[in-house]
Amino acid sequence: MASAQNNFKATQIKFERVEKAYNEKWGTLEKFVKAAGFGNYFSMMINAYKAEGKLEVWLKGNSDQQYKLFRTYDFCAHSGTLGPKVIEGDGQTPEGFYYINVFNPMSSFHLSLGVNYPNSVDLARTGKDRKPGNDIYIHGNCVTVGCIPLTDEKIKEVYVLAVEARDSGQEKIPVNIYPFKMTAGNMKRYALQFPNQASFWKALQPGYLAFEKNKNLANIREVKGKYVVK
């Protein structure tokens, strides 16, 4: 582990909002983390479902083989409809396989975790002559145009858990954003409502099913503008 002067948590906790989040939330969260058997160091991943309005936090201790569901949070607002984000200003929340690439302790939306939208699949969908947009976050303040909003109290918990995972050595925290829980029944139902999205959703479903089966990260690659699950 890095020294206290250099580690990620020490840098983050210097910010007032992060320090406050730790003071308010980490004592209780840490008890539940340890009671669930994750130990002092763990990895984290996030699954978000737009239709259900749910954000799941999954954790895995360093000696564990599988992730376990730790917390489920409700979106507190919604933006756009089902289907991926395509262009800047469309109000859509992305759908696809991402990871956290920004920790913003001074966000205009209390605290925020940025995801690496647009990725190569998003760029292929948008095309060369249009802007895909950016600045997609999981954040507080309960308002949104294309992001995933939580209440300030809930983003404090998610942010602290993400800091702990990053401080444990996890460079990339996966954020998988699905239109809905991609069961066969839901696929059939929503494909009828949104036929133009059916082929894209079929490309997302293998990643969802692999995690449901194994409770571990699927090997998902971005190949020529498409997701491929190995």
URZI-V306362 format. One line per field, one symbol per residue. phi: phi as a letter, one per 40 degrees, with the letter a starting at -180 (. if undefined). burial: + if it has 24 or more other ideal C-beta (glycine too) atoms within 12 Angstrom, else -. Layout:
phi: ???
burial: ???
This chain:
phi: .ccccbcccccccccdccdcccccbcdcdcccccccgcgcbabbabbbbcccgbbbbbbacccccbcbcbabbcdbabbgbchccbbdgcgccdbibbacbabbcbccbgbabcbcccccccccccgccbccgafbbcacgfbabgcbcbcdcccdcccccccccccchccbccbbbbcaccccccdccccccbcccdccccccddcccccdcbfacccbbbbfgbcbcc
burial: -------++--++---++--++--++--+---+----+---++++++++++-+++++++++-----++-++-+-++++++-+++++-----++++++++++++++-+-+++++++++++-+++-++-----++++++++++--+++++++-+-+++++++++++++++-+--++++++++++---++--++--+--+--++-++++++--++----++-+-+---++-+-
